[in-house]
């Protein structure tokens, strides 16, 4: 069928992009978010960092080749050791450094579903991800929520019902009024929605609707991808993603194929603002397969 061909082309595009990555050229940028809280920006998901007398807590760790650069970036902030790593979900651009950090003695923590997915090979619309060895797996998992009391901060990680994947978590720094959203929120760009692993566009809308009442105008939001944000950017993202969901769902119910939906340009007015990183033709399949079953050849 035609939409299988489109999906295959999409997969080939992302596979080629992954193979062309030059991690040697990546620079890890350090952004201070609040007192003792930082965001590291490099290649892959944004990393949250909590520092203090109790040591360092990382939230996500990007790709394996970047671990030395990430460790060096942390050393520019503090001389305390990295003690804990929290994975917001299982994707390789957020967990690629797990094995390296695990070998350093870092304690890895994640939701139950993240552990399950990291133990076996995974497939989705972007390709395949190999299982991690034991040293890279979470040693502590949780079902609903987990609270850290470190570095003078109360840090709560809580599971979000299936949204970007089936194992997403938000991480809230209560005292500092900071939240790390993982990939449920991507600032200023069309997101990846892993519909083959429990995610859905409606799930993202529902998760953001639960997040918004917990934010105020001073809350700093560390997105899974994109620049440090505020409640304003989260609202704009919610409005975009909700509109996209409504339009594409209607076309799927009308029996439109993926090719027909792409050709109809249902996101035309959003492209200038949201399509700079991921183009519409690459984004629509993620939304489409939130409503139509994806079948590999």
N, C-alpha and C positions, 0 to 999 in steps of 0.2 A: 504494500500500500504506500501511497505517496508520503504520508507523514512519517513512515519508518525511514524513508530515504532522507527526509529533512533531519530527523533525529540522528541518523548516522553521520550526516554531514556536520552536525553540531558537535558530536562526540569527537570526530576527527580534528575539528578546529581546536578544541580544548586540549586534546592529547598533544598536538603539535606545539601548542603554546607552552605546555608544561615541559616538553623536551628542550625548548629553546631558552629556558630560564638561565640567566647568568647570575648565580648567587654571589660570585666574586664582586660584582659591581654594586650589590645591595648595601646601603647604609642604614644603620639603625638610628633613628631619630628619637631623642628623649624629650618628652613634653611633661612638664609638671602640671598636674591636675588639681591637687590640693596639698596641704601639708602631709608629707610622707607618702603621697600617692602619685604615681606617674603612669604615663602611657608610652609604650615603645611602638614605633611605627617602622615597618620594614617591608618585607615581602610576605604576604599572608595576613592572617588576622591580627588585629591590634592586641598588644599584650598589656595587661594591667599589672602594676607593680605596687605592693605595699612594703615599705621599709621601716625599720625601727630597731629597738633594742632586742626584740625577739627574733630578728632575722628577716629574710625576704620571702614573701609570698608572690608567686607569679600566677597570672591568669592567662592561660594559653601560651604557646611556645613556637609558633610558626613552623618553618621547615627545618629538617635535620641539619643541612649544611650551614645554617645560620646560628646554631647554638653557640659557637665561640664568640661571634659578634654580639649576641644577646648577653652572654655572660660579661663580656667586656663593657657593654653599655650599662649593665647593672653596677659594675664596679666604679663607674663614674658618679654614681649616686650614693653608694654606701660601701663600706668594707665588710659588712655583715654577710654571712653565707646565705645562699638560696636554700631554704628549708622545705618549702611546700610549693607544689604546682597544682593548680586547679584547671581542669579541662571543661570549657563551656559546652562542648559537644565533640563528636568523634572525628570530624574532617581533618585531613592531613595537613592543611595549612594552619591548623590550630593545635595539632598533636604531633607534628613531625619531629619535634625535638624531645619527645617523651623518653625514648631509649637513652639518648645522651644524658639527659638530666637524671634519669633513674640510675644510671651507672655512677653518677656523682653522689648518690645517696639521698636525692630529693624525694620526698614523700608525695606521691601522685594521688589526687582525689578527683572523683567525678560521679555523675549520676549512674545508677545501675545500668541503664541502657547504653551508656557510653562504654562501660566495661565490656558488655556483651558484644558490641559491634567491633571493638578493637581487638578482640580475641580471634576473630575470623576474617577472611578476605571479604571486602565489601565492594559492591558495584552500584553505580548510579549513572545519571546522564552525563557525568563528566569523565567516567571511566572506572577503573578498578583501583582499590587501595589494599595493599597487603596487610595481613594481620601483624600486630606488634609482638615482639618477643616478651617474655615474662617481665623483664626488667623495665619495659616501657608501659606496663599496664598499671592502672590505678590500684593501690593497695587499700584504699578506703573508698567505699561507695555509699550512696544514700538514696533514699526513695523520694522524699518530699523536700526536706530542707536540712541545712547544715550550718552551724554557727561557729565562726572562729573568734577567739578573744585574744588578739595579738596586736602588738605595736600600738597599744592604747586605743584600739578601734574594735567595734563590733561589726564583723563582716558576715553577712548572711547570704548563703547560696541557696537558691530555691528553684525547684524544677518547674518548667513551663510545660503545660500540655502540648502535644505535638504541634510544632509550628515550622521552624526551619528544618528540623529533624524530629525524631521521637525522644531525643535525650538532651534537649536544650535547657540551660540554666541561666538565670540572671544572678549577678553578684552585686550586693548592695553594701556600701560602706556607710553605716548609719550616721556616725558622728560627722563625717566629712561631706555628707550629702552627695555621694558619687555612686553611680551604678554602671556596671559593665554588662552589656546586653548580649554578648556573643553575636552570632550572625542572625538573630531574630530581627535586629535593626541594623541596616546598612545606611550610612549617612550619605545622601546626595547621589545615590546610584541604584540601579535596578539590582535586586538581590538574587542570589542563587536559592532556589527552593528545592529541597531534596525530597521530592514526592515519592521516590522509590524506597525511601527509608523513613517513612512516617510523617514527612513534612507536607504542608499544604498552604496555599495562599490564604485560605480562610483561617487556618490555624495561626498564621502570622498576624492577621488582623485581630483575632481574639486575644493573642498574647499582648499585643501593643495596647489593646483596650484595657487590659489588666494592669499594664505598666503605667499608663498615663496618670491615673489618679494618685500614684505614689510620687510623682515628680512635681516640683515647684519651679518657679522661674529662676532659681539659683542652682538647681541641680545640674551637675556636670555628668554628661552621658558619654561613656566610652563605647563606641559602636564596634561591631565585629569588623567592619571595614569603613574607611572614610575618616574624616577629621573629627576631633573632639566636638561634641554637640551639646545642645540644650533641649529643653522641652519643645521649643519652637520647631526644631528640625524633626523631632519625633512625630509631632502632629502632622507636619507636611508629608512625611513618609507614610503615615497611616492613611491620610487622605488619598495619596497616590495609589497605594497598594489596594485599598478598598475599591476604588473606581476600576482599577485593572481587573480585580476579581469579578466584579459584577458584569463587566463587558464580556470577558472571555467565557465565563460560565454560561451566559446567554447564548453565545455562538456555539459552544459545545452542545448545549441542549437542542440547538437547531440542526445538529448533525454535521457541523462544519469540520473539515479535516484541519490538521495543523497548518498545512500549506495555505488553506483558504483563510484561516484566522490571521496568519502573518500578512497575507496579501491585502487584507482589509484595513491594515494599519490602525488597530484600535487604540494605540497609545500615542498617536501622532503628536498631540499637544504636550506630552510629557517628555518627549525625546531630547529636546534641547537641554533640559535641566538634569534629567535622570539617566540619559543614555550615553554619557561621556566615557564611562568605563566599560560597561556592558551594553552592547547595542540591542535594539528591540528584537531583532531576529533571533538573538541568542537568549533573550529573556522570556519571550512568549512561550517557548516549549515548557519551561518550568511551571508556568501558570496553567498552560493547557493540560499538562499531565497531573495537575491537582484535581482535575474534573474528569479526565478521560484516562482509562487504564493504559499504561505503557507496557508494550509487549516487545521484548527483544526478538530479533530474527533467530 
